[in-house]
Amino acid sequence: SKAMLQNLSEYDNTRNVVPILRLLEVDFSAQYPDWYVEPTVEAA
C-alpha cells in the first residue's frame, strides 16, 4: 500500500541520517587541539 511505502522511505531516511550525524560529531570534536578545554557555563 502507499502508506507502507511512505513508512519505508521515512525509515530509510532516519537510518541514513544517523551515521552522518556521528561523522559530524567526530569532526567537531577533532577540531580542537589536545590542550583545549571547553569553557564551562557557570556564569549563566
Secondary structure by P-SEA (a helix, b strand, c coil): caaaaaaaaaaaaaaaaaaaaaaaaaaaaacccccccccccccc
